[in-house]
Amino acid sequence: MRIVFCGTPLFAVPTLKHLLAQADFQIVAVITQPDRPRGRGQEVSFSPVKETALAASVPVHQPEKIRAPEVQELLRTLAPDVIAIIAYGQIIPGRLLPIPKLGWINLHASLLPKYRGAAPIHWAIVNGETKTGVTSMRIDAGMDTGEMLLQREMEIGPRETAPELAARMSELGAPLMTETLRGLGEGTLAARAQAHELASSAPMLKKEDGRIDWSRSAQEIFNRIRGFAPWPGAYTAFRGQTCHIWGEPASNDLGEQSAEHGKPSVPGTLLIQRNATMVRCGGTTYLRLLGVKLEGRKQVSAAEFVSGAHLFSGEHFGKS
């Protein structure tokens, strides 16, 4: 089977490596995003998929725009039986879809039709899901609306972050893509339409998504800390600065210990205890503060933050 592989980030690498190891598959080319500046130093570096392809001596193509006419000509020349695509990073124009005989087959990081869009792993955690999975599907003109082929389900750990879950899902997806492509080649797979009325959205993350609303429950904020790692993170305002925080739900039996002058505390109020620092959240729940990073400074523990900032009970997060 002649395969063109289309992908960019680390999430796509396990599948590329798995396909390269199959004797009945020939990866004739890899298409990935152009080299970009990355990291603090903004040094131009290769995508993880490009590094993997070069190590395997597979030709690499990096069009600035996949809709460019020369890409259509390239694909026609390569004459693939199928194009496997995982987290490539660009929308595939409809005129390219008929080129591979078996179609463009995508590995999507959710149990479709739930969480269609660019950030399914993040939003599943943010929304408190306890299970997720991977779906192989045939790309059509919509956003993750194509026919489904195979699915595999997995649990989401109660403390698992988005990067941790993504790593596990990428390993689960690799053999699923191999099974899918073989089934298509042998004509043994029956595609099935999605139940579009059950669809939910997982839009691309924005900086603003990470801003903490302290009126949410501690569990909801904890889910956002996990789901928005590493970017945009979970952040709030503190003494006029942006402050990224890490924490976990604490016991709800703290009552109104942080009340000042007889008045109940409001969400975002800090409660400094001997062995812990708590933040009042919605519904009388509390978040146990574990780590803090003020803008322009390194991350420190909650205890270091309390000492260094000379914190006192009754101060508030969320106020500029």
C-alpha positions in Angstrom: 0.0 0.0 0.0 1.4 3.4 -1.0 0.9 5.9 1.8 1.5 9.6 2.1 1.7 10.6 5.7 0.5 14.1 6.7 1.2 15.3 10.2 3.2 17.7 12.4 3.4 17.4 16.2 4.7 14.7 18.6 1.1 13.2 18.8 1.5 12.0 15.2 4.9 10.3 15.6 3.9 7.0 17.1 1.6 6.3 14.2 4.3 7.3 11.6 6.8 5.0 13.3 4.2 2.2 13.4 3.4 2.5 9.7 7.1 2.6 8.8 7.6 -0.8 10.6 4.9 -2.6 8.5 6.3 -4.6 5.6 3.2 -4.3 3.6 3.2 -0.5 3.8 5.3 2.0 1.8 5.5 5.5 3.1 6.3 7.3 -0.2 6.3 10.8 1.3 5.7 12.9 4.4 3.9 16.3 4.4 4.4 18.4 7.4 4.3 22.1 8.4 7.2 24.4 7.5 10.0 24.8 10.0 9.0 27.3 12.7 10.7 29.3 15.5 10.1 27.4 18.7 10.8 27.8 22.4 12.1 30.8 24.4 15.0 31.3 22.0 12.7 31.2 19.0 15.2 29.1 17.1 13.9 27.5 13.9 13.5 23.8 14.4 12.0 20.8 12.6 8.6 19.4 13.5 8.7 16.0 15.4 7.2 14.4 12.3 9.9 15.8 10.0 12.6 14.6 12.3 11.1 11.1 12.3 10.8 11.0 8.5 14.3 12.2 7.9 15.7 9.5 10.3 13.8 6.9 8.2 15.1 8.5 4.9 11.5 9.3 3.8 11.1 12.3 1.4 9.7 15.3 3.3 7.5 18.1 1.8 6.7 21.3 3.7 4.3 23.5 1.7 3.4 26.8 3.3 -0.2 26.2 2.2 -1.5 22.8 1.3 -4.1 24.4 -0.9 -1.3 25.6 -3.3 -1.6 24.2 -6.9 1.8 22.6 -6.7 0.6 20.4 -3.8 -2.2 19.0 -5.9 0.4 18.2 -8.7 2.7 16.6 -6.1 0.0 14.3 -4.8 -1.1 13.3 -8.3 2.6 12.4 -9.0 2.9 10.4 -5.8 -0.2 8.5 -6.6 -0.9 7.2 -3.1 -3.5 4.6 -2.3 -4.3 6.4 0.9 -3.2 9.5 2.8 -3.0 9.1 6.6 -3.4 12.5 8.3 -2.9 13.2 12.0 -2.8 16.7 13.5 -1.4 18.3 10.4 -2.5 21.8 11.2 -4.2 22.9 8.0 -7.7 22.4 6.5 -7.6 20.1 3.5 -9.3 21.6 0.4 -12.1 19.6 -1.2 -10.3 19.3 -4.5 -7.5 17.2 -2.9 -9.9 14.7 -1.3 -10.4 12.4 -4.3 -6.7 12.0 -5.2 -6.0 8.9 -3.0 -8.0 5.9 -4.0 -8.9 5.0 -0.4 -9.3 8.6 0.8 -7.7 10.7 3.4 -7.9 8.8 6.7 -7.6 10.8 9.9 -6.9 9.7 13.5 -9.0 12.0 15.7 -8.4 12.2 19.4 -12.0 11.8 20.7 -14.9 9.4 20.5 -16.6 11.1 17.6 -19.0 12.7 17.2 -18.1 14.2 20.6 -15.4 16.9 20.6 -15.0 17.8 17.0 -12.3 20.5 16.4 -8.7 21.4 17.1 -8.5 20.7 20.9 -10.5 17.5 21.8 -8.1 16.3 24.4 -8.0 19.6 26.3 -11.8 20.1 26.3 -12.6 16.5 27.4 -10.5 17.1 30.5 -11.9 20.6 31.1 -15.4 19.3 30.9 -14.8 16.6 33.5 -15.0 13.6 31.1 -13.9 10.3 32.7 -13.4 8.5 29.3 -12.3 9.4 25.8 -10.7 7.5 22.9 -9.4 7.7 19.3 -11.4 7.4 16.1 -10.2 6.7 12.6 -12.3 8.4 10.1 -12.5 9.4 6.4 -12.1 13.2 5.9 -14.8 15.0 4.1 -15.5 18.7 3.5 -16.7 19.4 7.1 -14.9 19.8 10.4 -14.4 16.2 11.6 -17.8 15.2 10.2 -16.7 12.3 7.9 -17.6 8.7 8.2 -16.1 6.7 11.1 -14.1 3.6 10.6 -12.8 2.3 14.0 -12.7 3.5 17.6 -10.9 2.6 20.8 -12.0 3.8 24.2 -9.8 4.7 27.2 -10.2 6.1 30.7 -9.0 9.6 31.7 -7.1 9.5 35.0 -8.6 11.8 37.7 -5.4 13.8 37.9 -4.2 13.4 34.3 -3.1 16.5 32.4 -3.6 17.1 28.7 0.0 16.3 27.7 -0.1 13.1 29.7 -3.4 12.0 28.2 -2.2 13.0 24.7 0.9 10.7 25.1 -1.2 7.7 26.0 -3.8 8.4 23.2 -1.0 8.7 20.6 0.2 5.2 21.5 -3.3 3.8 21.4 -3.9 5.4 18.0 -0.9 3.9 16.2 -2.1 0.3 15.9 -5.6 1.6 15.3 -4.5 3.4 12.1 -2.6 0.3 10.9 -5.7 -1.8 11.5 -7.8 0.8 9.7 -5.6 1.0 6.6 -5.3 -2.8 6.3 -9.1 -3.1 6.6 -9.6 -0.5 3.9 -7.1 -2.2 1.6 -8.7 -5.6 2.1 -12.2 -4.2 1.8 -13.3 -5.6 5.2 -14.1 -2.3 6.9 -17.6 -0.8 6.8 -17.7 3.0 7.3 -20.5 4.4 9.4 -22.0 7.9 9.5 -21.7 10.0 12.6 -24.8 10.8 14.7 -24.5 14.5 14.0 -27.1 15.5 16.5 -24.8 14.2 19.3 -21.8 16.3 18.1 -20.0 18.6 20.5 -17.3 21.2 19.8 -13.6 21.4 20.8 -12.5 24.7 19.4 -8.9 25.9 19.2 -7.6 27.2 22.6 -7.4 30.9 23.2 -5.3 32.8 25.8 -8.5 34.0 27.5 -9.7 30.4 28.1 -7.1 30.1 30.9 -8.4 33.0 32.9 -9.7 31.5 36.2 -13.3 32.3 37.2 -13.2 31.8 40.9 -17.0 31.4 41.1 -16.5 27.9 39.5 -16.2 25.0 41.9 -12.7 23.8 42.9 -13.1 20.7 40.9 -14.0 22.7 37.7 -10.9 24.9 38.2 -8.8 21.8 38.8 -10.1 20.4 35.5 -9.1 23.6 33.7 -5.6 23.5 35.3 -5.2 20.0 33.9 -6.9 20.6 30.6 -5.2 23.8 29.7 -1.6 22.5 30.4 0.8 23.6 29.1 -1.0 26.5 27.3 -2.7 28.7 28.0 -2.4 27.4 31.6 -4.7 28.6 34.4 -4.0 32.1 35.5 -5.5 34.9 37.5 -4.6 38.5 38.6 -2.6 39.2 41.8 -1.5 42.6 42.9 -1.6 43.9 39.3 0.3 41.0 37.8 -0.7 37.9 35.9 -0.2 34.8 38.1 -0.3 31.2 36.8 -1.4 28.7 39.5 -1.5 25.0 40.1 -3.6 23.4 42.7 -6.1 20.6 43.6 -9.5 20.5 45.3 -9.4 20.5 49.1 -11.9 19.4 51.6 -15.2 21.3 51.6 -15.4 21.3 55.4 -13.4 24.5 55.9 -16.6 26.5 56.5 -16.1 30.2 56.5 -12.7 30.2 58.2 -11.5 32.9 55.8 -14.3 35.2 56.8 -13.2 38.8 57.6 -15.0 41.0 60.1 -17.8 38.6 60.3 -18.5 38.6 56.6 -18.4 35.4 54.4 -15.4 35.2 52.1 -15.9 35.7 48.4 -14.5 33.5 45.6 -10.8 34.1 45.1 -10.2 34.8 48.8 -6.9 33.4 50.2 -6.9 31.4 53.4 -3.4 30.9 54.8 -3.2 27.9 57.1 -0.2 26.5 58.9 0.4 23.6 56.4 -1.6 24.8 53.4 -2.8 27.7 51.4 -6.4 27.6 50.2 -8.3 29.7 47.7 -12.1 30.0 48.1 -14.0 28.9 45.0 -17.6 28.6 44.1 -20.1 26.8 46.2 -18.0 27.0 49.4 -15.3 24.7 47.8 -11.6 25.3 48.2 -8.6 24.9 46.0 -5.4 23.8 47.7 -2.6 26.0 46.2 0.4 23.9 45.1 2.4 26.2 42.8 2.5 29.7 41.6 4.3 31.6 38.8 4.2 35.3 38.6 4.9 36.9 35.2 8.6 37.2 34.6 9.5 34.9 37.5 10.2 31.2 38.0 7.5 28.8 39.4 7.6 28.4 43.1 5.7 26.3 45.7 2.7 27.7 47.5 4.8 28.0 50.7 7.5 29.9 48.9 4.8 32.2 47.4 3.2 32.9 50.7 6.6 33.7 52.3 8.0 35.8 49.4 4.8 37.8 48.8 4.1 38.2 52.6 0.6 37.0 52.0 -2.1 37.2 54.6 -5.6 35.6 54.8 -8.2 37.7 53.2 -6.2 38.8 50.2 -7.8 38.0 46.8 -6.9 36.5 43.5 -8.6 37.9 40.5 -8.2 41.6 41.4 -5.9 43.8 39.3 
